Amino acid sequence: MIRIETERLILRNFCENDTQGLYELLANPRVNCYESEKVESMEEAYKEVLKKSKIDDGTELAVILSDTKEFIGTVFSLKEEPDTYSVCWNFLERFGKKGYAFEASSAYIDYLFYEKNARRIYAYVEDYNFNSQKLCEKLGMRKEGLFKEFISFVNNSDGTPKYENTYQYAVLRHERTSQKN
């Protein structure tokens, strides 16, 4: 079991209590990159929670408010190289503008650097997702580049792929360490 505690949050493995929150998060994705995870019912959300609850390597964690134990979002990562991780976050809109995404993502990045021995962590962010761009910068990540028409998650009305411009942000462990000192 993974459990990371911050001042106001708990990052932990998924459990059945997260079903309602995960349904709310995935029923209407706010950015296209989560469209493939869309669920249509509470039953589908429950199945996703069961699947996610079996992941015990820290690659996908539920984010919970410490005081109310309410599900507010997720943080997750993909290991790209032995020491390189791609990170993602997805939070319920009603918990926005309270610093929770920063608090959770910062703790998760520290976990990847100092517990999983990551050397480099990066994130892809759509060019229209200003909140995630600001979050990356607040997390000390640098903008490394813009990939034009990089990837498609949805189709245009005529059925052709809708390609999105995507920024890549990254931070190295030694950069993160020096930022914290």
Protein Blocks (a to p, Z undefined) as FASTA:
>chain_A
ZZdddfkbccddddfklmmmmmmmmmmcfbfklmmmpcfbfklmmmmmmmmmmpcnhpac
cdddfklopafbdcddddfbfkbccddddddfklgonommmmmmmmmmmmmmmmnopabd
cddddfklmmlmmmmmmnopacfbdcehkbcfbdcfkopacddddddddddfklmmmmmZ
Z
